[in-house]
Amino acid sequence: REAITSSRNMMRSLGVSVQNMKDRITQTFMTEDEQEDDAGYEHSIHTEESDPVYEQKIQMIAAAQIKSSNSVIDTDNQSDASGGGDALQQERIGSLMMSPTVISKRLNQAITAVRLGQWDKVGYLILANPWLAEMTDVTSDQHLIHFLAYYGGGTVSDTNELHDHAPKKLNADLIKVSSTAICKFDSFGNLPLHRAAEAGNIDMANRLIKVFPGGASVRNNDGQLPLHLAILACANEMVKSPLPLVSNIISCFSSGLTITDNDGNLPLHLAVAYVPGDLGARLLHLLLDEIEKHRSTLRFPQTAQTLKSSDEALSDAYSIFDDDEKSVDEPSILSVKNALGWNPITTALNMAAGFEVLDALLSHPDAESLVHERDENGRSLLHLSMAVENCEPSSIISIVKSFPELITFADENGALPIEIACMRDLPSEVIVAIALLDLPIDLDDDEVVVREGFGGSWWYLNCDCDDNYVHVVCEILGICDDYKQKRALCFLKDKQGNSIMTRATPKCKHELRKTLRFHGRYEFLGKLPSSNNEVKEFDALDFGPENELRDEGRPVIVKYYEDDHVFDRITRILSRIRSNSDRFEDIQFFAADKADGIYDNVIEHCVIIESPLLTLKSIVSSMAKQNYRTDHDRFEAYLEKIQKVFRKIGHSISMLHRQSIIHGNLQLDSCGKFEDGWKLTGLIGCQMNGNPMATAHMDAAVPPEVVTFKGAQRDTPQLLESYPASPALDIWAFGKLLYEVFVGKPLIPRESGKKMEDDKRYLHILGGWSEENLFQVVSNVEDSGNGTLAADLISHCLCKRPELRPKSMEDVLSHPYWSASPTQRRSTVGSARKYNSSTTKQ
């Protein structure tokens, strides 16, 4: 009797009603029919199907407790309740006779079993001792349901090993006997619902919400609602599918979306700060969608309100809405700032939430007005994102992709985002992203149009970074597929008219020049005046193929043909020329991609011609200005060098003729000196032997047979439009070339400023070429100090009738002039020209 009295006093001191326990025990022994009549629990909580395995374990534990004197779960040795009835019934009756020490120990055993996930023992203790549900832990003021709500989800543990979640029937049984404890706070102001939400115990939380939906509106001592804690639980990877729990809590108390904790954090702040990745993005979309759904009824507090104590009176929990002056209508939830002054977007930046979370926030309609705001230092959101310590590159890229106009905003010191990114040495992908979006042209636009207000980043990288970001410049240039775009970037001008090309730092300038190389090797220098509607000509530098790049470019001329038929005709003949590169100028030809259009035209077909270092024309002009003929030694050396040059050019012409190709335009400009020696140039326009050759191509190399006379008196000279190509054409031109170089003046003077077809005097002399003209040629050659052999060679080549000229270039090169000594070449036999039988019949 004393033990029973002592137990009752102990239970009263712990807040447990003895009568209530008796009623609960009586209810446990109610018949099945009586239980069906009791609708109290059935209408307030889920009904559970029986769990035979779970119930069998409990019966086995109960039986073991009766039989064993060394019980795992202690009983009072003084009690004698081992009479008839089943094991649980005996245990329930025996529990009324426990000593206070054993009662406390029994509670601690239940709490320990919950912490360790020993659910069968927990179930036995609850059914054997229903009054345990009303007792509190003296250290935390938590009821048993607080512990089961926290540990029963199998998502948290005090040890390194997690246990399985509690059986649903155990959750239901404990809620059934904890009708009062469900509404009780622990020492931290947490209801069991808080604890279930914090641990992500979805089954328990949903049951508690159904029994006590008002718990969703209660804040704990930290000012946190169950919604805050459920969102934090989403960061626990052991919580599977947490979003339905968040959604369920919101459905009970949607106003919680706009309630802050004691740090001023909305649920949205916590979701941004602690739930990263794809799950974080889906959680944000859920919260933002719910906020949009309830926008008309939501209010945004300016400051956080702290619940000073865990008052059990539920009305006090709702007092956070009583003061209308403490909340105002805000235009957007994204503008609400926490105690640190961070709104959800800046929270994402400072907490390195990642691009998925930031993308979800920036996609919200209200984000646009916020991202364009400036702080007290004139910094935009993009500036702030780069100022964050350990900033996430993906977050910066997310911002510039969502709001590309931010890249043009400078702070109060005039610093553009690209400058901040470079000074902070951010990863290259960030700098490339900013620079690409700030390019002065739109790379996706077919038309190259400079965009007003853009290009500051491009200027900065090329001109103000001391070549530290030349790799970024290269990467951006590599992204440009169109030559026009590259040219626009290289020659972008500032307000003073200075181009990037002129102001770029050395390494960047080198890359800019390199990117202008057509076909990967040709760098354009300028357009030539000889360009016309049919062909565009450009001076360029050839840096060689990619596997043999030169440090210094080789001068070339690039010819672009708009008419593909003309291009095909020219290249068809050029492709037949077979020679080592020491005979002819190097010629490359190819069909360019349309994307490589130059200047204002897209020209597909081009020919690249090696440019000489100098030509015979430049040498003759220079020697004439220096009056070299008065210096005997210098003149002798000059003639020796010229003789070797002409012999090599003659062999080149002979090689062409052996391939049935006629040059047709041998002039002073057709002989050029290159790095590897003198070569024959001007091959474009060559014609196959016997085919018509345009006199326009021959130009000053036209022979007398191309001129006819019209009119009644046949005194009006006129050029034929074409003439059959033959070696005789080149032999005439070769003799004319020899004469003009040796004598130092033209064979027939031209009237300045007139085209050949309009220079009637020139044509009249050429068409009427006669014996007298040949005697004058011989006389002039001999008088110039070149001797009779040179005069004889030249006069044979300049015969009026083609059949009287040497039959081939081999005949020309077999003339004694080429094998004679210098003294013999300069000797003069007499003023009279020697003729053989073939040349006297002019």
NUVODO-467314 format. One record per residue (C-alpha): x, y, z. Coordinates in steps of 0.25 Angstrom, whole numbers, plus 5000, padded with zeros to 4 digits. Example, Ala and Ser with C-alpha at 12.3 -4.5 7.8 and 13.67 -1.06 7.14 Angstrom:
<recs>
504949825031 505549965029 
</recs>
This chain:
<recs>
500050005000 501150105003 501850064990 500550094982 500350224990 501750274987 501650234972 500350324971 501050444978 502250424968 501350424956 500550554961 501950624963 502250584949 500950644944 500250514941 498850494945 498550364952 497150364948 497550394934 498450274934 497350184940 496450234929 497550204918 497750064924 496250034925 496150084910 497249984907 496449874912 495149914905 494449814897 494549824882 493049864881 493349974892 494550024884 493650044871 492650124879 493850214884 493950314872 494950414879 496250354874 495650294861 495250434856 496450504860 497650414855 497950314844 497450174847 498650074845 498549934840 499049834850 500549804849 500649654853 502149654854 502249774862 501149734872 501749594873 503149654877 502449734888 501749614894 503049534894 503749654901 502549654911 502649504914 504149514916 503949624926 503049534934 503949414934 505249484935 505749534948 506949604941 505949684932 506549784922 505449874926 505449884941 504149864949 503949894963 504349774972 503349804982 502149794973 501349674972 500549674960 500849544953 499449484955 498549444944 498349504930 499349524918 500749584920 500349724916 499149734925 500049684937 501049784933 500049904932 499549864946 500949854952 501349984947 500350054957 501149994968 502550044964 503450134973 503750274968 505150234965 504750114956 503750214949 504850314946 505650194941 504550144933 504450274926 505950284923 505850144918 504850184908 505550304904 506850224902 506150124894 505550234885 506950294883 507550154879 506350124870 505850004878 504450014874 503949884879 504449924893 503850064892 502450004887 502449904899 502850014909 501750104904 500649994904 501149944917 501250084923 500350184916 500550284927 502050304921 501450384910 501050494920 502450504927 503550594923 505050584923 505550674934 506750724926 505950774913 504550774917 504250684905 503150574906 503350444900 502650484887 503650594885 504750494885 503950394876 503650514866 505150544865 505750404865 504650324859 504850364845 506150294844 506850424838 507650464851 508450394861 509350424873 510250314868 510950294855 509950194850 508550224846 507450134850 506150094842 504950184844 503950154854 502750064851 501550154847 500650074857 501650124868 501450264864 499950244864 500050174878 500850284884 499950404878 498750324884 499250334898 499950474897 498750564894 499250664905 500750654901 500450684887 500250834891 501450834900 502650914898 504050864902 505150964908 505451014894 503951044891 503850934882 502550854880 502650714875 502250764862 503550854862 504350734865 503750644854 503950754844 505350774848 505650634846 504850614834 504050504840 502950514830 501950414835 501950474849 501950614845 500650584836 500050514847 500250624857 499750734847 498450654846 498250644861 498750784864 498850874851 498950994860 500350954863 500850994849 500651144853 501451134866 502851184867 503951134876 504951214884 505751244872 504551294865 504451174856 503151114851 503050964847 503151014833 504551074836 505050944842 504450864830 505150944820 506450924828 506150774828 506250774813 507750794814 507850664821 508150564810 507550444819 506150514817 505450454805 504450534797 504350654807 503550744798 502250684801 502450704816 502750854813 501550864805 500650804815 501150894826 500851014817 499450964814 499150974829 499751114831 500051184818 500351314826 501651244831 502251274817 502451424821 502851404836 504251424840 505051354851 505851434861 506951464851 505951524841 506051404832 504751364824 504651214820 505051264807 506351314813 506651184819 506351104806 507351184799 508451184809 508351034812 507750954801 508650954789 508550884775 507350834768 506550804781 506850944785 506251004772 505050914773 504850954787 504951104783 503951084772 502951014782 503051134792 502951244781 501751174775 501051164788 501451314791 500851354778 499651274781 499351344794 499951484790 498651554793 498651514808 500151514811 500851624819 502351644820 502851684834 503951784834 504651734846 504651594853 503851574866 504451484877 503551394885 504051424899 503551294905 502951164902 501551204907 500651074906 499451164903 499251154888 498651284887 499951354890 500651284878 499651354869 499951494875 501051514865 499951554856 499151644866 500051774863 499751824850 500751934851 501851824851 501551774837 501351854824 501051814811 502251794802 502251784787 503151664786 503551554796 504951564789 505151704795 505051654810 506351664817 506851584829 507651634840 508951634832 508251724822 508151614811 506951584803 506751444797 507651474785 508751534792 508651424802 508851324791 510151404787 510751414801 510351264804 510951214791 509651144788 509951104774 509451144760 508151054761 507651134773 508051264767 507351234754 506051194761 506151334768 506451414756 505351354748 504351414757 503651534751 503951614763 505451594762 505651694750 505351814759 506351774770 507551734761 507551874755 507651944769 508952004773 509552004787 510152124794 511452104786 510752104773 510951954772 509951864764 509651724767 510751674758 511751754765 511251704778 511351554773 512851574770 513151644783 512651524791 513751444798 513951304791 512851354781 512351244772 512651264757 511451184753 510551294761 511251404754 510951344740 509551314744 509351464747 509951514734 509151414726 507851454732 508151604732 509251634722 509051784723 509751784736 511151764730 511051904725 510751964738 511952034745 512052064760 512252204766 513752194763 513452164748 513852014750 513151924740 512851774744 514051724735 515051814743 514551754757 514651614751 516051634746 516551694759 515951584767 516551484758 515251414755 515251284747 515451304732 514051254729 513451374737 514251474729 513951404716 512451414719 512451554723 513351594711 512451514701 511151584706 511851714705 512451704691 512151824682 511551734672 510451624673 511151494669 509751434666 509451544656 509751524641 509951674640 511151734647 510551854654 511351924665 510451924678 510352064685 510852054699 511551914698 512951884696 513551934709 514051794714 514651774700 515451904701 515851864715 516451724712 517151774700 517751904704 517751914719 518151774725 519651774721 519451644713 518951564725 517751524719 518251504704 517751354706 516251414707 516451504695 516951374687 515751294692 514751404688 515351424675 515251274673 513751274675 513551374663 513351294651 513151414641 514351494636 513451624637 513251604651 514751584654 515051704646 513951784654 514551744667 516051774663 515751914657 514651964667 514852104670 514652194682 514152334682 515452394678 515552304666 516652214672 516452064668 516751954677 517751904667 518652024670 518452034685 518551884688 519651834697 520751754689 520251614691 518851644689 519151724677 519851604671 518651514673 517751624667 518651624655 518751474655 517251464655 517151544642 517951444635 517051384624 517051234622 517851234635 519151284629 518951414621 518851544628 518251664620 519051794620 518151874610 517351874597 518151904584 517752014574 517751904563 516451844568 515251844559 513851784558 514451654554 515551634563 515951694577 517351704580 518051714594 519351734600 519551624610 520651544619 520751394618 521051334631 521051194625 520251074628 519951034643 520950934644 522051024638 521751164644 522751274641 523051384651 523051484640 522051484629 522451474614 521851574605 520751524596 519651584587 518251524590 517351524578 515851494580 514951464568 513451484568 513251404555 513451264558 513651234543 514751334542 515451264554 515251134548 515851174535 517051234542 517351124551 517151014541 518351064534 519151094546 518950954551 519650904539 520950974542 521950874547 523250934553 524150944565 523851074573 525151134568 524651164554 523251224557 522651314567 521851224578 520351224575 519351164583 517851154579 516651104586 515151124588 514951194601 513751174611 512751284609 512851314624 514251364621 513751484613 514651604612 514251744614 512851774608 512751654599 512651504601 513651454591 513851304590 515051284580 516451334582 517851324577 519051354586 520251404579 521651414585 522151564585 523551594580 524551674589 524851754577 524651754561 525451784549 524551914548 525051964562 526551924558 526451994545 525852114551 526852124563 528052114553 527552214544 527352314556 528852284560 529352304546 530052174547 530552174533 531652274536 532252184546 532952084537 533251974548 531851984554 531251974540 532051854537 531551784550 530151824547 530151764533 530751634538 529651624549 528551654538 529051554529 528951444539 527551494543 527051484528 527651354526 526951294538 525651364533 525851304519 525951164524 524651194532 523951234519 524451114512 523951024523 522551084521 522651064506 522950924507 521650904515 520950974504 520651104512 520951244507 521251354517 520751464508 521151584517 522651594519 522951724525 523951794535 522951754546 522951604542 524351574547 524451584562 525451554572 525051464584 525751414596 526151294588 526551364575 525951424563 524751364557 523751384546 522451454551 521151494545 520651354542 519151394544 518551404530 519451304523 518851234512 518951104505 519751104492 518851124480 517651184489 517251324487 517951414497 517351554500 518151674496 517751734509 518551634516 519751654507 519751804510 521151864507 521651734502 520751724490 521551704477 521351774464 520451664458 519351694468 519251834462 518351854449 518051984441 516652034438 516052134429 516152174414 517652204415 517852094425 518552194434 517752174447 518352074456 517551984464 517751864474 517151734471 516351684483 517051554483 518151474476 518551324476 519551294487 520951254482 522351254486 522651364477 521851454486 522751434498 524051434489 523651574484 523351624499 524651564503 525451634493 524651764497 525051744511 526451724508 526551854500 525851934511 526751884522 528051894514 527852024508 527052084520 525852144512 524552084506 524552024492 523452114488 523152234496 521652244502 520852364504 520652384519 519252364524 518752284512 518352144511 519052064500 517852054491 517652204492 519152234489 519052244474 520452294472 520952164480 520152074472 520452144459 521952114461 521751974466 520851934455 521851994445 523051934451 524151934440 525551914436 525852054440 525352024454 526251904455 527451974451 527152084462 527051964472 528451914468 529052054469 528452084483 528851954489 530251964484 530352114488 529852064502 531151984503 530551844502 531251804489 530851744476 530451604482 529351674490 528951754479 528851634470 528051554480 527051664483 526851694468 526551554465 525451554475 524851684470 524651644456 523251694451 522851554445 522751444455 523251344446 524651424445 524851414460 525551304467 524651174466 524651154481 525251204494 526251094493 526851164481 526851294488 527651224500 528651164490 529051294484 530551324486 530251444495 529951354507 531251274506 532151384502 533151444512 532851584518 533851644509 533251584497 531851624500 532251764501 533051774488 532551844476 532851784462 532251894454 531051984453 530451904441 529551784446 529951654441 528751574435 528651424431 527751384420 526551374428 526651514434 526851594421 525451564416 524751664425 
</recs>
